């Protein structure tokens, strides 16, 4: 049977040049986030299916790669529904596994728990540039901290990392789900229709105010509610401090302290951040996950055409799995999208040790080979990356290939020591 050379659709082979960048970025992520006190941890890629379908993952729950039961548990003859066939699945994100991990190990973890998790996730999504069915996510989360120091630290850590990777001028958009709900309530939308309203609002950047108004009308909402709702967004365009404006305009519809809390986060980050970026209040920011309860944020990099990361507060999620009520907040960077940008920019890993190639003649005598190996070992101990390879007939092409992998110096070794 012939070997299928191409990976399964939505998966990818990673060539050495990209792998070098990925390793560097992961190393920088760990170094940066550890400096903020985040602790590396890991969860299995396979999770219980009831956990994955707990209505905590939004539309991602439709994209689960399910795993069939094994052995005696699988009975195809008596199976009458999907639950009879599958009992687990590949994780579609790192947040649901983190919550399970926390509830299982809570007595052994510090409080608050500042978690750093990097690993592959899987979604049966439609592949496109920068989006795959298997891809890496990188999350930092703080569990057990109800105050806004959690949001401040998450934003500072993430933007510091992006700055170290050479990104500048990007925008972190920030909002609060409580403000979203208060605006909908003040406009007279029924509470059970909020999600539908927010889905339409989320299209604002593509269809504008008029497009949002049209879609809300098509969905059957009253003209009075639509006018009241969009009137607030029009008024915000004239305000320098949109958060304070909404804090006053929404009155009793907005939870007490929500606006002040968001303003403190923005002011604190702006006063202390080291990276070059904009932190902008965006009342149209929705974030798709239904588990968000408060602050939400998203990274926007010019020219990317999609977000490069996001997150928010999800204070009720742990409580839905257990009777523990644990405040939680997290931020995830779009690892694969950032790698794609760096690859497109021909990013070179900075400060890498010198890379040298020893090209040796075929069938080198043992004594001569040992001398070469000893020399290579000495250079490796001095921090030089040394590759030993048998010399090809076409040395020029061989060197070109190695140069493309970052090898800068070549030494040729022949059986005859006097030959060069």
LUMTORMI-801400 format. One line per 8 residues: number of its first residue (from 0); for each residue x, y, z of N, C-alpha, C, CB. Coordinates in steps of 0.2 Angstrom, whole numbers. Last residue first. Glycine has a CB too. Layout:
REM residues N
NUM	X/Y/Z/X/Y/Z/X/Y/Z/X/Y/Z | ...
//
This chain:
REM residues 420
419	213/101/8/208/106/10/203/108/4/211/113/13 | 224/89/14/219/91/9/214/96/12/216/85/6 | 231/84/24/234/90/21/229/93/15/241/88/18 | 225/73/29/225/79/33/227/85/30/228/78/40 | 215/63/20/222/66/20/221/73/24/224/67/13 | 201/63/23/206/57/25/213/60/25/205/51/21 | 195/79/27/197/74/23/201/68/26/200/76/16 | 183/91/32/188/86/34/189/80/29/187/84/41
411	178/108/32/179/101/28/184/97/31/179/103/21 | 167/118/40/174/115/40/174/109/37/177/115/47 | 158/133/40/159/126/37/166/124/38/156/125/30 | 146/143/47/153/142/46/153/134/44/157/143/53 | 132/145/49/136/150/46/143/149/45/136/156/52 | 116/138/48/123/136/49/128/142/45/125/129/46 | 103/140/46/106/144/50/113/143/52/103/144/57 | 97/133/36/95/131/43/99/135/48/96/124/43
403	103/138/25/96/140/26/93/138/33/91/136/20 | 115/132/26/115/139/27/107/141/28/118/143/21 | 111/119/22/113/120/29/113/128/31/120/117/30 | 109/122/8/104/119/12/105/120/20/103/111/11 | 122/126/4/116/130/4/110/128/8/114/131/-4 | 129/114/7/130/120/11/125/125/10/137/124/9 | 124/106/-4/123/104/3/124/110/8/129/99/5 | 128/113/-15/120/113/-13/119/111/-6/117/107/-18
395	141/111/-14/139/118/-14/131/118/-12/139/121/-21 | 144/98/-14/145/101/-8/142/108/-8/153/102/-7 | 139/85/-21/137/92/-23/138/96/-16/130/92/-26 | 142/74/-13/146/75/-20/145/82/-22/144/70/-25 | 143/78/4/140/75/-2/144/77/-8/133/79/-3 | 151/72/19/151/77/13/148/74/7/158/79/12 | 142/68/33/146/66/28/145/71/22/144/59/26 | 142/80/47/138/76/42/143/74/37/133/81/39
387	139/87/63/144/83/59/140/79/54/148/78/64 | 136/103/69/133/97/66/139/93/62/128/100/61 | 137/111/84/141/108/79/137/102/76/148/106/82 | 135/126/92/131/121/89/135/118/84/124/123/88 | 145/131/106/144/131/98/140/125/97/151/131/95 | 149/131/119/142/134/117/141/134/110/142/141/120 | 159/124/123/160/131/123/154/135/120/166/133/118 | 155/111/120/156/113/127/157/121/128/162/109/131
379	157/111/106/150/111/109/150/113/117/147/104/109 | 171/111/105/167/117/103/160/117/106/167/117/95 | 173/98/110/176/104/113/172/110/111/184/105/111 | 167/90/101/165/90/108/167/96/111/167/84/111 | 174/93/89/167/95/89/165/95/97/163/90/85 | 186/87/93/186/94/92/179/97/92/189/95/85 | 182/74/94/185/77/100/184/85/99/192/75/102 | 179/71/81/174/71/86/176/74/92/172/63/87
371	192/72/75/186/77/73/181/77/78/183/75/66 | 198/61/81/201/68/82/195/73/80/207/69/77 | 190/51/76/190/52/83/193/59/85/194/47/87 | 193/51/62/186/52/64/186/54/72/182/46/63 | 207/46/63/205/53/61/198/55/63/206/53/53 | 204/33/68/208/38/71/207/45/70/216/37/70 | 196/28/57/194/29/64/198/34/68/194/22/68 | 194/36/41/198/32/46/196/33/53/205/32/45
363	179/39/33/185/42/37/188/37/41/182/48/41 | 169/37/23/174/32/25/180/35/29/176/27/19 | 168/54/16/165/47/17/171/42/19/162/45/11 | 174/68/25/174/64/19/171/57/21/181/63/16 | 163/79/33/168/75/33/168/70/27/168/70/40 | 160/95/39/158/90/33/164/86/32/157/94/26 | 153/103/52/159/99/50/157/94/44/162/95/56 | 145/118/54/145/112/51/152/109/49/140/112/45
355	139/128/67/145/126/63/144/119/60/152/127/67 | 132/142/74/130/135/71/136/134/66/123/135/68 | 133/151/90/135/150/83/134/143/81/142/151/83 | 117/153/99/124/151/99/126/150/91/125/145/103 | 107/167/96/108/160/96/115/159/96/104/157/90 | 102/180/97/107/178/102/108/171/102/105/180/108 | 86/178/90/91/182/92/96/179/97/89/189/95 | 80/170/76/81/169/83/87/173/85/81/162/85
347	72/180/64/78/176/65/79/176/73/84/180/62 | 58/180/53/61/181/60/67/177/61/55/180/65 | 51/183/41/58/180/41/62/181/48/62/183/35 | 38/187/42/43/192/43/50/190/43/42/196/50 | 32/175/42/31/179/36/36/185/36/24/182/36 | 35/170/55/38/166/49/37/171/43/34/160/48 | 28/179/63/36/179/63/39/175/57/38/175/70 | 15/175/59/17/182/58/25/182/58/15/187/63
339	15/162/64/14/163/57/16/170/55/6/163/55 | 16/164/78/22/160/74/21/162/66/21/153/75 | 4/170/80/10/174/81/16/171/77/12/174/89 | -4/160/77/-5/166/73/2/170/74/-11/170/75 | -1/151/87/0/149/80/0/155/76/-5/144/78 | -4/158/99/2/156/98/4/154/90/4/149/102 | -13/170/104/-14/166/98/-7/163/96/-17/170/93 | -13/169/122/-11/172/116/-12/167/110/-3/174/117
331	-26/171/135/-22/166/130/-20/170/124/-27/161/128 | -29/173/152/-27/177/145/-23/172/141/-23/183/147 | -41/173/165/-36/170/161/-35/174/154/-37/163/159 | -48/171/181/-47/175/176/-41/173/172/-46/183/178 | -59/167/195/-54/165/190/-54/170/184/-55/158/187 | -65/162/211/-64/168/206/-59/166/201/-63/175/209 | -74/149/216/-67/151/215/-67/156/209/-63/145/213 | -83/139/225/-84/145/222/-77/149/221/-90/150/225
323	-86/122/224/-81/127/226/-83/133/222/-74/125/225 | -94/112/220/-97/117/225/-93/122/227/-100/113/231 | -91/110/203/-90/108/210/-94/113/214/-83/107/212 | -94/115/190/-91/108/191/-91/106/198/-84/108/188 | -98/128/193/-102/124/189/-100/116/189/-103/126/182 | -87/134/200/-93/132/203/-98/128/200/-97/138/206 | -79/137/189/-77/131/194/-83/129/198/-71/134/199 | -86/147/183/-85/141/180/-83/135/184/-79/142/174
315	-88/160/188/-93/155/190/-91/148/187/-100/157/187 | -78/169/184/-79/167/191/-84/162/192/-81/173/194 | -69/173/172/-74/167/172/-75/165/179/-72/162/167 | -63/186/163/-64/183/170/-70/178/169/-66/189/175 | -52/183/149/-57/187/153/-58/183/159/-63/188/149 | -45/184/132/-47/181/138/-52/185/142/-41/180/142 | -34/183/118/-39/186/122/-40/182/128/-46/186/117 | -26/184/102/-26/182/109/-32/185/112/-20/183/112
307	-26/191/90/-20/187/91/-20/185/99/-14/191/90 | -40/192/79/-37/193/85/-31/188/86/-42/192/91 | -37/196/62/-41/193/67/-37/194/73/-41/185/65 | -29/204/53/-36/202/51/-40/198/56/-36/199/45 | -16/209/54/-18/202/55/-24/200/52/-17/200/62 | -15/223/53/-14/219/47/-15/211/48/-7/219/45 | -11/225/70/-12/228/63/-10/223/57/-9/235/62 | -18/215/82/-12/217/78/-13/219/71/-7/211/78
299	-26/215/96/-27/216/89/-21/219/87/-33/222/88 | -32/204/109/-27/208/106/-28/209/99/-20/203/107 | -45/207/122/-43/204/115/-37/208/112/-49/204/111 | -55/204/137/-50/208/133/-48/204/127/-44/209/137 | -66/207/150/-64/203/144/-59/207/140/-70/201/140 | -73/206/166/-68/209/162/-67/204/156/-62/211/165 | -85/194/169/-83/201/170/-79/204/164/-80/202/177 | -88/181/164/-93/185/169/-91/192/170/-93/181/176
291	-88/169/152/-86/175/154/-91/179/159/-83/180/149 | -94/158/146/-92/157/153/-90/164/156/-87/152/154 | -97/159/133/-102/160/137/-100/161/145/-108/156/136 | -85/166/121/-87/161/127/-92/163/132/-80/159/130 | -83/176/112/-88/171/111/-90/167/117/-86/167/106 | -82/194/115/-79/187/116/-85/182/116/-75/187/123 | -86/208/113/-90/203/116/-87/196/119/-96/201/111 | -84/225/111/-80/218/112/-85/214/116/-74/219/116
283	-90/237/111/-93/232/106/-89/225/107/-92/234/99 | -83/245/119/-90/243/122/-93/238/117/-94/248/123 | -67/246/123/-71/244/117/-78/241/119/-67/240/112 | -53/255/128/-60/252/130/-64/252/124/-63/257/135 | -37/250/125/-43/254/123/-49/251/125/-43/254/115 | -20/252/126/-26/249/129/-32/253/128/-24/248/137 | -7/250/114/-13/254/116/-18/250/120/-17/257/110 | 11/248/117/4/246/114/-1/251/117/3/239/116
275	26/244/120/23/249/116/16/247/114/28/252/111 | 29/238/138/28/237/130/25/243/127/24/231/129 | 27/241/151/34/242/148/33/242/140/39/238/151 | 14/248/161/16/244/156/23/246/153/11/244/150 | 10/258/171/15/253/173/18/249/167/13/249/178 | -1/265/167/4/268/171/10/264/172/1/270/178 | -9/256/160/-6/262/156/-1/265/160/-12/267/155 | -13/248/171/-9/245/166/-6/251/162/-14/241/161
267	-21/258/178/-15/254/181/-11/251/176/-17/249/186 | -31/261/170/-27/266/172/-20/263/175/-30/271/178 | -38/249/168/-35/253/162/-30/258/165/-41/256/158 | -42/246/181/-38/241/177/-34/245/172/-42/235/174 | -50/257/184/-44/256/188/-39/251/184/-46/253/195 | -60/255/175/-56/261/174/-50/260/178/-60/267/177 | -66/243/181/-63/243/174/-58/249/173/-69/243/169 | -70/248/193/-66/243/193/-62/242/186/-69/236/194
259	-80/258/189/-74/260/193/-68/254/192/-75/262/200 | -89/249/183/-86/254/179/-80/256/183/-91/260/178 | -93/241/195/-91/238/189/-87/243/184/-96/235/184 | -99/247/206/-92/246/206/-89/244/199/-90/242/211 | -114/239/204/-111/244/208/-103/242/207/-113/244/215 | -120/234/188/-118/232/195/-113/237/198/-114/225/194 | -132/244/179/-125/242/180/-123/240/187/-120/247/177 | -144/249/181/-144/243/177/-137/240/178/-145/245/170
251	-143/261/188/-145/255/192/-144/248/188/-151/255/195 | -133/269/176/-136/269/183/-137/262/186/-143/272/182 | -129/271/164/-132/265/165/-135/264/172/-127/259/164 | -122/284/165/-128/283/160/-132/277/162/-126/283/153 | -111/281/173/-116/286/175/-123/285/171/-114/293/174 | -104/272/166/-105/271/173/-111/275/176/-99/272/177 | -102/278/154/-107/273/154/-109/271/162/-104/266/151 | -93/288/157/-99/290/154/-104/284/155/-98/291/147
243	-82/280/161/-85/284/166/-92/286/164/-81/290/168 | -79/274/149/-81/270/155/-84/274/160/-74/267/158 | -76/285/140/-82/281/139/-84/277/145/-81/276/133 | -69/299/140/-69/293/145/-76/289/145/-68/296/152 | -73/307/129/-66/305/130/-65/299/135/-62/311/133 | -87/305/118/-84/305/125/-77/303/125/-88/300/130 | -92/303/106/-90/310/108/-87/310/115/-97/314/108 | -95/289/106/-90/292/101/-88/299/102/-93/292/94
235	-105/288/114/-99/286/117/-93/289/112/-98/278/117 | -116/291/107/-114/295/112/-107/294/114/-119/295/118 | -117/279/99/-116/285/96/-113/291/101/-122/288/92 | -120/270/109/-114/269/105/-112/276/102/-114/263/100 | -133/274/113/-127/274/117/-120/274/114/-128/269/123 | -140/272/101/-139/279/103/-133/280/108/-145/282/106 | -142/259/101/-136/261/96/-135/269/98/-139/261/89 | -152/258/111/-146/254/111/-140/257/107/-147/247/109
227	-162/266/106/-159/267/113/-152/264/113/-164/264/119 | -165/259/94/-163/266/94/-160/268/101/-169/271/93 | -169/246/99/-163/247/95/-161/254/95/-165/245/87 | -180/249/107/-174/246/110/-168/247/106/-176/239/111 | -189/255/97/-187/259/103/-181/256/106/-193/259/108 | -191/244/88/-187/250/86/-184/254/92/-191/254/81 | -188/228/95/-192/234/94/-188/240/92/-196/236/100 | -183/213/86/-182/218/91/-186/225/90/-175/219/93
219	-182/204/75/-188/205/78/-188/210/84/-191/199/80 | -171/203/67/-172/198/72/-178/199/77/-166/198/77 | -172/214/60/-173/208/56/-174/202/61/-168/206/51 | -166/223/69/-173/224/67/-176/217/64/-174/230/62 | -153/218/70/-157/218/76/-165/219/74/-155/224/81 | -149/221/57/-150/214/59/-154/214/65/-143/211/60 | -150/235/57/-154/231/52/-155/224/54/-150/232/45 | -140/239/67/-147/241/67/-152/237/63/-148/248/66
211	-129/234/61/-131/231/67/-139/233/68/-127/234/73 | -128/242/50/-129/235/49/-131/232/55/-122/232/46 | -126/255/56/-132/254/52/-133/246/51/-131/257/45 | -114/253/62/-120/254/66/-126/252/62/-120/261/69 | -104/239/53/-106/246/56/-112/247/60/-106/251/50 | -100/227/49/-106/230/46/-108/237/48/-111/225/47 | -87/225/56/-88/223/49/-94/226/45/-89/216/48 | -88/229/69/-82/231/65/-83/230/57/-76/228/68
203	-100/223/73/-100/230/72/-94/232/68/-99/233/79 | -102/210/76/-101/211/69/-100/219/68/-107/209/65 | -107/210/89/-100/208/88/-98/209/81/-99/200/90 | -120/212/89/-116/218/90/-108/216/89/-116/219/98 | -125/199/86/-125/204/81/-121/210/82/-133/207/81 | -121/193/98/-119/190/92/-119/195/86/-123/184/90 | -129/201/107/-122/202/107/-118/199/101/-119/198/113 | -142/197/104/-140/204/103/-132/205/103/-143/208/109
195	-141/184/108/-143/185/101/-141/192/99/-150/184/99 | -139/185/122/-134/182/118/-135/183/110/-134/174/119 | -151/192/126/-144/195/126/-139/192/122/-142/195/133 | -163/186/127/-161/188/120/-154/191/120/-166/192/117 | -167/185/140/-166/179/137/-163/180/130/-172/174/137 | -170/198/144/-164/195/146/-162/189/142/-164/194/153 | -176/209/130/-177/204/135/-171/200/137/-182/199/132 | -170/226/130/-170/220/127/-172/214/132/-163/218/124
187	-170/239/135/-176/236/135/-176/229/132/-181/240/132 | -158/246/137/-162/247/131/-168/243/130/-157/245/125 | -153/242/149/-156/249/149/-159/250/142/-150/253/149 | -149/229/145/-155/229/149/-158/237/149/-153/228/157 | -138/232/137/-144/228/134/-150/229/138/-143/221/133 | -130/238/146/-132/242/140/-138/238/137/-126/242/135 | -128/227/155/-132/233/157/-134/237/151/-127/237/162 | -121/218/147/-128/216/149/-132/222/151/-127/211/155
179	-109/226/145/-113/223/139/-120/222/141/-110/217/136 | -105/227/158/-107/233/155/-111/231/148/-101/237/152 | -102/214/161/-107/217/165/-110/223/162/-105/218/172 | -91/211/153/-98/208/151/-104/211/155/-98/200/153 | -81/224/148/-84/220/154/-91/217/152/-84/224/160 | -66/226/139/-73/228/140/-75/224/146/-78/226/134 | -52/231/128/-55/229/134/-62/231/135/-51/231/140 | -39/227/117/-46/230/118/-49/227/124/-51/229/112
171	-23/231/114/-27/227/118/-34/230/120/-24/225/125 | -14/233/99/-20/236/104/-23/230/108/-25/239/99 | 3/237/94/-3/233/94/-8/236/99/-2/226/96 | 15/244/95/9/247/91/3/243/91/11/249/85 | 25/229/92/24/236/95/18/239/91/30/241/95 | 35/215/94/28/218/92/27/225/96/22/213/94 | 46/208/99/47/213/94/40/216/91/50/210/88 | 45/200/109/45/196/103/45/202/97/38/192/102
163	44/208/120/50/205/119/51/201/112/51/200/125 | 30/212/118/35/217/117/42/214/116/36/222/123 | 24/200/121/23/202/114/29/208/113/16/205/113 | 27/200/135/29/195/131/29/197/124/25/189/132 | 20/212/140/28/211/140/30/206/136/29/210/148 | 7/208/137/10/213/133/18/213/134/7/220/135 | 6/197/147/5/196/140/8/201/136/-2/195/138 | 8/204/159/13/199/157/12/197/150/11/192/161
155	-2/214/159/5/216/159/10/210/157/7/218/166 | -13/206/159/-12/211/153/-5/213/153/-17/217/154 | -11/199/171/-12/196/165/-11/200/159/-19/193/165 | -11/210/181/-5/206/180/-6/202/173/-5/201/186 | -24/215/179/-19/219/178/-12/215/177/-17/224/184 | -32/204/183/-33/207/176/-26/211/174/-39/211/175 | -28/203/196/-28/197/192/-28/200/185/-33/193/193 | -32/215/202/-24/214/202/-23/208/197/-21/212/208
147	-45/215/205/-43/217/198/-35/216/197/-45/223/196 | -49/201/216/-48/208/214/-45/209/207/-43/211/219 | -50/187/217/-56/191/215/-55/198/213/-61/191/221 | -41/173/215/-40/181/216/-46/184/213/-34/183/212 | -43/160/211/-43/162/218/-41/169/220/-38/158/222 | -32/158/197/-38/156/201/-37/157/208/-39/148/200 | -26/165/183/-26/166/190/-32/164/193/-24/173/192 | -18/159/168/-24/160/172/-22/161/180/-28/154/171
139	-12/159/152/-10/160/159/-17/162/162/-5/166/160 | -9/148/138/-13/151/143/-10/153/149/-20/147/144 | -7/144/122/-3/146/128/-7/150/132/3/150/125 | -10/131/111/-12/136/114/-7/138/120/-19/135/117 | -6/124/95/-4/125/102/-8/131/104/3/126/102 | -17/113/85/-13/119/86/-11/120/93/-17/125/83 | -26/104/73/-21/103/79/-17/110/80/-17/97/79 | -32/111/63/-36/107/68/-32/104/74/-39/101/64
131	-28/129/62/-27/122/60/-32/118/65/-20/120/61 | -24/144/55/-29/141/59/-29/133/57/-36/143/58 | -15/151/47/-15/152/54/-20/149/58/-16/160/55 | -27/149/34/-20/152/36/-20/154/43/-18/158/31 | -38/136/38/-36/142/34/-29/144/37/-42/147/35 | -50/122/41/-43/125/41/-42/131/36/-38/120/39 | -64/122/50/-62/122/43/-55/126/43/-67/127/39 | -62/110/65/-63/117/61/-61/117/54/-60/123/65
123	-61/102/76/-63/99/69/-66/105/65/-69/94/70 | -48/105/86/-54/107/84/-56/105/77/-55/114/85 | -37/103/100/-39/100/94/-46/102/92/-39/92/94 | -21/108/106/-28/107/107/-30/105/100/-31/114/110 | -5/107/115/-9/106/109/-16/105/110/-7/100/104 | 1/119/127/0/112/124/-4/112/118/-2/108/129 | 5/127/142/6/127/135/5/120/132/13/130/133 | 0/136/156/-1/130/152/0/131/145/-8/127/154
115	2/142/171/5/143/165/4/136/161/12/146/165 | -7/149/185/-6/144/181/-3/146/174/-12/139/180 | -7/153/201/-6/157/194/-3/152/190/0/163/195 | -19/153/213/-15/148/209/-14/152/202/-18/141/208 | -18/162/229/-21/160/222/-16/156/218/-23/167/218 | -13/147/234/-19/151/233/-16/158/234/-24/149/239 | -6/132/227/-5/138/231/-12/142/230/1/142/229 | -12/115/229/-10/120/225/-10/127/229/-15/121/219
107	-17/104/235/-10/104/234/-8/110/230/-8/98/230 | -31/105/235/-28/105/241/-20/105/241/-30/99/245 | -34/104/221/-35/111/225/-31/111/231/-42/112/226 | -35/95/211/-29/95/215/-28/101/220/-23/96/210 | -47/95/205/-44/88/207/-38/89/212/-42/84/201 | -49/108/202/-54/105/207/-51/98/209/-61/104/204 | -39/110/193/-39/113/199/-43/110/204/-41/121/198 | -43/101/182/-36/100/186/-36/104/193/-30/103/182
99	-54/107/178/-55/100/181/-48/99/185/-55/95/175 | -49/119/174/-54/119/179/-54/112/182/-61/122/177 | -41/115/163/-38/118/169/-42/118/175/-36/125/167 | -50/110/154/-45/105/158/-42/108/164/-40/103/153 | -56/122/151/-60/117/154/-55/112/157/-64/114/149 | -44/129/145/-48/132/151/-52/126/154/-52/137/149 | -39/125/133/-35/123/139/-39/125/146/-28/126/139 | -49/117/121/-45/122/123/-42/120/130/-50/129/125
91	-53/104/117/-53/110/112/-50/116/114/-60/111/109 | -46/88/119/-48/95/122/-48/100/116/-43/97/127 | -54/74/112/-48/78/113/-50/85/115/-44/78/106 | -64/64/123/-63/67/117/-56/71/118/-69/72/115 | -75/50/128/-70/55/129/-69/58/123/-63/51/132 | -85/41/125/-85/43/132/-79/48/133/-84/37/136 | -95/35/112/-89/39/114/-90/41/121/-89/45/109 | -107/26/110/-101/25/106/-94/29/109/-102/27/99
83	-117/31/118/-115/24/118/-109/22/115/-121/19/115 | -119/44/113/-116/43/120/-114/35/121/-121/45/125 | -125/42/101/-118/44/101/-115/43/108/-117/51/99 | -136/28/102/-135/35/102/-127/36/102/-139/39/107 | -137/14/103/-142/18/100/-141/25/99/-149/16/104 | -128/-1/103/-127/6/103/-133/10/99/-121/9/100 | -127/-14/102/-133/-12/106/-133/-4/106/-132/-14/113 | -117/-17/93/-123/-20/91/-129/-16/95/-123/-27/93
75	-106/-11/98/-109/-8/92/-116/-10/91/-104/-9/86 | -100/-7/112/-104/-13/110/-108/-10/104/-109/-16/115 | -87/-4/122/-89/-3/116/-93/-9/113/-84/-1/111 | -82/-9/134/-87/-4/135/-90/-2/128/-83/2/137 | -73/-19/131/-79/-21/133/-84/-16/133/-79/-25/139 | -63/-8/120/-64/-15/123/-71/-16/125/-60/-15/130 | -68/9/122/-63/4/120/-65/-3/123/-56/6/122 | -77/22/113/-76/18/119/-71/12/117/-82/15/122
67	-69/35/103/-74/29/104/-72/25/110/-74/24/98 | -68/52/105/-64/45/105/-69/40/107/-58/46/110 | -71/66/95/-73/62/100/-69/55/99/-81/61/100 | -66/82/93/-64/76/90/-66/70/96/-57/75/88 | -78/95/93/-74/90/97/-73/84/93/-78/88/103 | -85/106/89/-79/104/85/-75/99/88/-75/110/84 | -95/110/97/-97/107/91/-92/104/87/-101/112/86 | -89/117/107/-91/110/108/-94/107/102/-97/111/114
59	-86/129/102/-81/124/101/-83/117/103/-75/126/106 | -96/138/105/-97/134/98/-91/129/98/-96/139/93 | -94/136/122/-97/139/117/-98/135/110/-94/145/115 | -89/128/133/-85/130/128/-88/133/122/-82/124/126 | -98/125/143/-94/130/145/-89/132/139/-89/127/150 | -107/114/141/-109/121/139/-105/126/142/-116/122/142 | -100/102/143/-104/105/149/-106/112/147/-99/105/154 | -93/94/135/-99/96/133/-103/99/138/-103/90/130
51	-81/90/142/-80/94/136/-87/97/133/-77/90/131 | -87/83/152/-83/89/154/-83/93/148/-76/88/157 | -92/71/145/-96/76/149/-93/83/151/-99/72/155 | -79/66/140/-84/69/136/-89/74/139/-87/64/132 | -64/69/148/-70/66/149/-75/70/144/-73/65/156 | -50/72/137/-54/74/143/-60/70/143/-55/81/143 | -33/72/132/-40/68/132/-43/70/138/-39/60/131 | -21/78/135/-25/80/129/-32/77/129/-21/79/123
43	-19/82/153/-19/77/147/-23/80/141/-23/70/149 | -10/96/158/-16/92/158/-16/87/152/-23/96/158 | 2/105/168/0/101/162/-6/97/163/6/97/159 | 11/120/172/7/114/174/5/111/167/1/116/179 | 22/133/179/20/128/173/16/122/176/26/126/170 | 16/147/187/18/141/188/17/136/182/16/138/194 | 20/165/187/16/159/185/19/153/185/13/161/177 | 28/176/191/25/171/196/21/166/194/22/175/201
35	33/183/181/27/186/184/24/181/190/22/188/179 | 43/175/177/45/181/180/39/185/184/49/186/175 | 35/166/170/38/164/176/40/170/180/44/159/175 | 33/173/158/28/172/163/30/169/170/23/167/160 | 46/173/153/43/179/154/37/178/159/40/182/148 | 50/159/151/54/164/155/50/170/157/60/166/151 | 39/155/143/40/152/150/44/157/154/44/145/149 | 41/163/132/35/163/135/36/160/142/30/158/132
27	54/159/128/53/166/130/46/166/134/53/170/124 | 51/145/124/56/147/129/55/154/132/63/146/127 | 42/148/114/40/144/120/45/145/125/40/137/118 | 51/154/105/45/158/107/43/154/114/40/158/102 | 60/144/102/63/150/105/57/154/108/66/155/100 | 52/134/96/56/133/103/58/139/106/62/128/101 | 48/141/85/43/139/90/47/138/97/40/133/87 | 60/143/78/57/149/80/52/147/86/53/152/75
19	63/129/75/68/133/79/65/140/82/74/135/75 | 53/126/67/53/123/74/58/127/78/56/115/73 | 55/133/56/49/135/60/50/132/67/43/133/57 | 66/125/52/67/133/52/61/135/57/66/136/46 | 62/112/51/67/114/56/67/121/57/73/112/54 | 43/111/49/50/110/46/55/113/51/51/114/39 | 30/102/53/34/108/55/41/107/53/33/109/63 | 15/97/45/22/95/47/26/102/49/26/91/41
11	-2/99/51/4/101/47/11/98/50/5/109/48 | -20/97/48/-13/96/52/-8/98/48/-13/88/54 | -29/99/39/-30/103/45/-24/102/50/-36/102/49 | -29/83/33/-31/89/32/-32/93/39/-38/89/28 | -14/74/38/-22/74/38/-24/81/37/-25/71/44 | 0/77/27/-3/76/34/-11/76/33/-1/81/39 | 5/67/13/3/73/16/0/72/22/-2/77/11 | 8/54/9/14/58/11/11/65/15/18/61/5
3	3/38/11/1/45/10/6/50/13/-6/45/14 | 11/25/3/11/29/9/8/36/7/19/30/12 | 3/11/-4/7/17/-5/6/21/1/5/21/-11 | 4/-6/0/0/0/0/4/6/0/-5/0/6
//
